[in-house]
Every structure is written in structure tokens, then in C-alpha cells.
Amino acid sequence: MIYYQNMVNLEVKFVLMNKKEAKARIEALRNELNRHNHNYYVLNNPTISDYEFDILMRDLAQLEKLYPEFIIPDSPTQKVGSDLETPAEAKQEKSNNSEVPDGKNHFRQFPHKHPMLSLANTYNIEELKEFDQRIRKFTDQPYSYSCELKFDGTGINLYYKDGALERALTRGDGTVGDDVTENTKHIPSIPQHLRPGSGYPAEFEIRGEIYMPYEAFDKLNYERELNEEQEFANPRNAAAGSLKLIEPSQVSGRCLECILYHLIAEEFDVPTHTKAIECAASWGLPTSEYAKECSNIEEVTEYIQSWDEKRKTLPFPTDGMVVKVNQFALQKGLGYTAKIPRWAVAYKFKPEQALTQLISIDYQVGRTGAVTPVANLRPVQLSGTVVKRATLHNADQMKLLDIHYGDYVYVEKGGEIIPKITGVELSKRAVNAQPAIFPSVCPVCGTSLVRDEDEAKFFCPNSDNCTPQIEGKFIHFIGRKALNINAGEATIHQLFTKGYIKELEDLYNLTDFQLLSLDKWKEKSVANFKTSLEKSKSVPFGKVLFGLGIRFIGETTAKSLAARFKSIEGLKNATREELLETEDVGKALADSIIGYFKEPRHLNTIEKLKEAGLQLEIGASDTKVVSNVLQGKTIMITGNYSVPRETMKQYIEAHGGKVGSSVTGNTSYLVAGEKAGDAKLKKAEKLGIPVISEEDFYKIAASEKGADIGKPNGENEKDETLF
Ligand SMILES: [Zn+2]
């Protein structure tokens, strides 16, 4: 069996299914696709290749076509994938990726003037010819195609007004995008001003791709590896993550490039797309030199085939070719479906594959206890590198592949850094080959593995005694977002192997003798380490709480909990109900906190860390009033702000104000964020309480006593002074 199906014969695949099975499969596919959409667009961390994604999407579309009664408007086939970090989606994300804002959307959102749709895609020339036949049927006028190399980056929509860049939005969900204007100012190829007098329309929007050249990508990942940060899976995700950096000035270091390929202007009359793009180039906008006007589909096919190999020598990533009907009048006639234009299609290049033999399988236990099967392979060349290892993902995937030791397997570089096994060549299987079976116990500590309800992975539950998990706990604790201690994974591994550290507090009792026994450690490294230990004693409580590594407590949640319960004692004594009342705290997290404090070992660690001098409560300076400009004011907050709600509360309190619990006659203002509560707004209106925007609130706060108290900063900086 080859795992890849022939996509043309999909219907055959589903004919044998009964209705009930089809419904179940449809639901499973939707869930899976939604998950992959989230990984791709929001986390910038895909776990499958585009090709696999497209196959799943096609399966779903085909099944929905056979069983239209099961189509729902919310199906992934009916909507565009979204890169928006809505609070609901980003909630409790356990990602280490600093590019993924934890729990909150940092960008203001604006609607696109015209929806940003996706493109129909295909992997075969036959379908491209069918696309052409449909157009031929529609018109008897002559037409041509614009055939453009598809840059593999992240979508951008630029608005220019009177020659100046007014706004840059990400694709978002196709209707609404994140405002990344500030960030795009640090991308040199995006002009802030167009060439004066070059004839651009007064207002227009132009869409394109932000991408990262391979050289910049390699450099970035190299730096991230040195800093022990999670590497980006591919240049596309690196580009998407970089475009959404919280600090705009950091964007310039990422060497992003931009290419624009779709102009929408009302007051601008040119007959073809090619002409429009030529004009855009003359205004000073970056356009592609890898586009060609083709007079028929045969020419298109030729151009595509000419790039299949040649593209591998380009210094930036490409994943296909976009074919567009060139004449605007015909584009207009063909129109759109809800999701895609009928006048364009993306031809995608197939990912490279190699066939090699499976030698053995390692079962790696990660920091969270997740067990991942990794195949050791007979070395083989793939996309310019030698591949020796590949991931098998999880037990389900192994079962699906029905993998046997000694099998010949297809390897591919998908979304991830480590290649993956995508299929087994059954014709080459030895008669006596033994199936590979996923272990039932932890390969490190022997504890029976468990599987969480909605997780595809098996976990070792022995988090306190299983070596990779203990080391993981230390690595999390010393991380930049936690205690920020000057040591790396290798150091932790040595310290643990030598028996110098067992519990977190042991880090604070290491002797010079012990430290000097570490590989390459000299007086200087010992001194640096000790300085960072000293500094960690003033790290605010919220970060210490995050550092403890209580399951499901992310960076933002840790801050919310610290603000709400003020100290580790307060958190320990909190009831389940009180925990659930805290912003961002769900049932799993509440139970995890309660479970954590039941363990005597954990209580002992907390005592010892307190003795070592760590901040286990909100310090006196943290609650100190910064100003009294809001004194006597009761301020009610509702909706989402540009900062976490807890930060907003702290801000009000730090400036002498009081945060109200409900709208009453005594309320001074209602500060309405995005998605403000309807009931509160109505009540405020009824009582004549001023309803103001977040921005206005900062202005009012600043003008109360003529003092500019500024506004709270989006993420860490301000919180650090508050917690
Ligand atoms: Zn274990």
C-alpha cells in the first residue's frame, strides 16, 4: 500500500461506506482539519504537510458532496483558515514558542474591504485542464492566463491612500485581519510611500505574500537553537510568526521580504491583471519577476513544468504556481464561490519523497511525558540533505501505516524539521517481518502509559520520577519566561545525572565544587550562573508560579492567578469554585492546581524555594500606588482590551482607582473593550454612566490631573512592575 491515494479516484474510496460511517468520518475529518488549521495559522506550527492537509480536505469535500445533508456552514470546506488569535482559541495553549502570544490577541482587528479568499488547488495537470475547459465553456472570447510562481509565505493585504501606506492586515479569517501596520514598517521591500507622480489611484488595496528567504531562515533557526528556543518548522511559519512579533522593531532582524500579486482598485481602469501588476511595479511596489502571461493552458503547463525542478535552486521557498484568468472582465463574469474565485487555481508541487528501510524505532519521552515514536532509517538523500531519522508521530499513525520492522518506507519533509514517514511499500515487505507495536509502559521508567481523552499521544504519568520529565521540569523552571537562570539543557542533564539536583530547590544549593565539575565550566561560568540565581530571587511571583510547571498553567494564566490570589498560600487555599472564577481558568486547570498542592513533595519544594528567597507572593512594591489620578473613581471594565484584563485591573488600582464589580450609580466610567458585554452597556446607558473606549480611558486618566500616566504596555514589561 502507498499511503498517498490517487486523488482523482476519491469517490471509489467512499462508495463502500454506509451513511452512519460517512457521518462519523465527516465529523472526524472536520475535527482534524480544524486542529490542523489552528496549528498552521495560529500556532505557526503545522504537524502535517500541505499535501496531507489537502488530501484530508478533499476527502471531506467529497464526502460532503456524497452526503450533502451533513454539510454545516462551519465546515472547514466552507470557510477560509484563520490566523486570528482570538482569545478563545489561544487559551491555555501550551506552546513554548515566544512568537505565539499567550492567551491574548495583541493586534487590533479590522475588516477587509473585500474578503480575502483562498484558492482552489490541485496537484495534477489533468485537473488544470478541466479548469480551463470550464472557462472555455463559459466564454467564446479569447483570453489568456497569468501564471505566477507561488511564494510560500503568509498573506498580507496593504491599503494605500494618496500614495501612503495606511494599513496592513493579515489575511485573518478572510473577513477580518490583524492590523500589523507597525510591523510591516520594518520590512524594507514594503514602501511607506509610493513614487510621486507615478499615476497610482488615490485609494487601492494590494495583496501579496510576506516570505522569508532560506538564508534568513537558517540564520534565525540557528540563533534560536543557540538560545534554546523552539525552532521554526519552515520558512513560511517563521515568516508568519515574525510578522506577528509583539515588538515591531524586532521584525527588521528577521529579513522578511514581500511580493505583491493582486491589485484591487475601484478608480483604476486597466483590462488585465498583468497590466495592473506592471502598473503597481511602476509605483514602486514589489512584484514578482517569476510571472508569465500564457496564451493557453498548454503554455501554462509548459511553464509549470519548467519550474518543477528549477524552483529548488531559488533562494526562497515556493510551493506551486498560481494560474489566473488574465482579463478582468472575464474574472468578473466567472465570479466567486463563498470560498474561492472561479477564475484562479493553484497548482501545487508535490513534496519530495524518498524510499528507504526502517531499521529500528526509538520511543522518546518528552518534557511533558508525551511518548513519540522515532524511526531510525537507512540513510537516504532527501531535498539536499541526508535523512537518518523520521517521526512516526504516535500510536495511531503507526497502526494506520501498519509498520513492520525492516519495511521499506516513504519519507518526506513535511511541515516539521524532522522528516516523517508517510507510507510503506508493501511489495518490499519480508515474509517474516514483525509488526512494530507501540509500548504499553514508559521506555524510561516503566510506568504504564496513559492516553488523555482528546490527545493522540500516550503519556507517562510519572511526572515526578521519570528522568526526561524531571529534566524538563528544570528546563522549564530556568527558562527565560520563568526564573531566567543562566544554564541550558545540557547543564541540567549533567547536574541531574551527577545526582546534584532532584528537586527545583536544589539549584539554589549547588556548590562551586559541583559546578566546576561540569563540562567546560570555569570560574566565570560559575559566577554567571550564581549571579542569575541571585537575580531570580527578584523575579515576580507570576513568573515564579509559571516556572513551577504546574500542568496547564501558561504564562498569562500564571499572571492572572498571581494577581487574583496574591500569594502561593492564597492559591493553595483557593477553592475549586474560586479558581474557576479566575480569568482563563477552566476545569482541567483548576483540578491540576488542586492536585499539585495535594502532593507533600510539592509543598516541601515551595517551602524550600521560599527559604531560598524567591518571590512567592506579590511584593509590597507591586501593589504600590503609582499615582492617584484615579482616586475616588470606580471604574467598570468589560470586553477585551489590548492588554490582559488583569493588567487593566492592576493599572486602575496602581493609579488609585477602584475596579467595580457591577455597573451601579456610583460607577464613574464603563471602559468598553472589544466584544463588550451587552447587558453592562445597556445598564450604563440607563444610568447615564459614561461609556468610553480603552484609548479614551487612557486619555482621561492622563488628563485627570494633567499628568500623563501613559497606558499599560501590551505584554511583559508593565506586568513585571506590577507583579
Ligand atoms: Zn516515564
Boltz pocket constraint, residues with backbone or C-beta under 6 A from the ligand:
constraints:
  - pocket:
      binder: B
      contacts: [[A, 365], [A, 442], [A, 443], [A, 444], [A, 445], [A, 446], [A, 447], [A, 460], [A, 461], [A, 462], [A, 466], [A, 467]]
      max_distance: 6.0
